[in-house]
Amino acid sequence: MKTATYRLKIKKALIITINMFLIIAGNSKAKNSDNMKKKILFVVTNHDKKGSTGEPTGFYLSEVTHPWDLLVNAGYEIDFVSPKGGHAPVDGFNLGDAINKKFWNNTKYRQKIENTMKPSDVKPENYTAIHYAGGHGAIWDFPNNKQLALIAAKIYENNGIVSAVCHGPAGLVNIKLSNGKYLVNGKKVTSFTNQEEAAVKLDKVVPFLLESKLIERGALFEKSGLWQTHVMVDQRLISGQNPQSAKAVGEAVLQQLNSVEMVSKITKYEVKEEYLDPFKKTFSDYVFYSLASKGNIMSEGLYDQNKTNVLWLIERWNSENQMEDFNKGPQGKELESLAKKALKNAPKTYYVKDLEPLTKEQWRTAAKKEDNPLIVMLFVDAKKGTQQNFKDTYHIAMPQFRSEPGVVTYQLSEIEGDDTKFVTYEKFRSNDAFQYHLNFPPIKPVLDYLQTSITNPPFQNGLHNLIEFAPMTRE
């Protein structure tokens, strides 16, 4: 009997030990996963000669250090890879630049860049972004490295960011996505220009002119004058024209990384009539205090013009943790508590991923005092197989919509969990501005799509006319 009892105790102890091990392992895995999300891969060249000239070259130091400084300060770990691995020759070696000196005196990162990884050492799933640093050497050994191209494609298609500066875009020219298209095809891109190559008298030395090759691949090439800072951002692809653009590329990467981590959420509340006033008061308090919260990008409360007891909470946060922390506070708890008795049914929540996301400043652009805003939210169910056409159509049209004088806010988002479902949020200064928008030529391809390629026509079935009430901010 004693033996049986003893065995039972041993068995229970083993079960507890195993469970504890699994918990620890799970926590460790979660921590490792978090760390992976904070890693960025920098690509540098191994090529050390400018063609037949015999002049030395390599990666341009400031095109590594200036993005590196911004990203490391934001909490990201940087790894380095080169086409062959090992030593990476350096060009533009100027320690009079304080950031260059800071990097060069950092033992950890000097060790990394002097002993770069081979492409075969890289696990793309560990990285949230990849950055191609320039220097003339890149135009010789970046373009035809198939392993690096595959790594970049995987990072991009895993919702990651691809950036490049100066001659770094040589690494972009042969990246193909799983749909068979070149990454740069149809996207706005810049690089070291043909004029800049001629200005340094290397246009006859390099194996090809980078600007021309990118255009050949279908890129929409844009540029500024010689040695001017110029950065393009298009669908998680970021490119800079020259060494002067390196810091601005780093800033753009950081902004895009923040948007990738951003949590975007739309919640619908259908309120019982007898609770409408107290619920709107609690709802408004939630919006007011969330806007003052450090991690909040935007919060807005609206009601449906045709169903005034249907309220919509639209919010964006820098991270899920920051949103959860706020919701654990008094305003979050109060709204959750009142919702249990005030609603006709459980809240309907849509988590969304913004396409070509707006900045915090853009989201918080207010209507003017004299405006009478008209706000539209449109849910779209695309026919399977046409969703990329929808995104491509909007990709062309959205910058033009945002530039309309009567537009306050314009955002297209994809509903998470179903890549055929989308929602637009459109705020106009007045009904006249909205009517102008409906007659604006760039809207025609969008309307053509909505009339032919959605699952449940007419598209107006997904349309909501909204009235803002929290907050009623005006410039």
Secondary structure by P-SEA (a helix, b strand, c coil): caaaaaaaaaaaaaaaaaaaaaaaaaaaaaaaaaaaaabbbbbbbccccccccccccccccccccaaaaaaaaabbbbbbbcccccbbbbcccccccaaaaaaaacaaaaaaaaccccccccccccccbbbbbbccccccccccaaaaaaaaaaaaaacbbbbbcccccccccccccccccccccccccccccaaaaaaacccccccccaaaaaaaacccccccccccbbbbbcccbbbbccccaaaaaaaaaaaaaaaaabbbbbbbbbccccaaaaaaaaaaaaaaaaaacccccbbbbbbbcccccbbbbbbccccaaaaaaaaacaaaaaaaaaaaccccccbbbbbbbbcccccccccccccccccbbbbbbbbbbccccaaaaaaaaaaacaaaaaacccccbbbbbbcccccccbbbbbbbccaaaaaaaaacccaaaaaaaaacccccccccccccccccccccccc
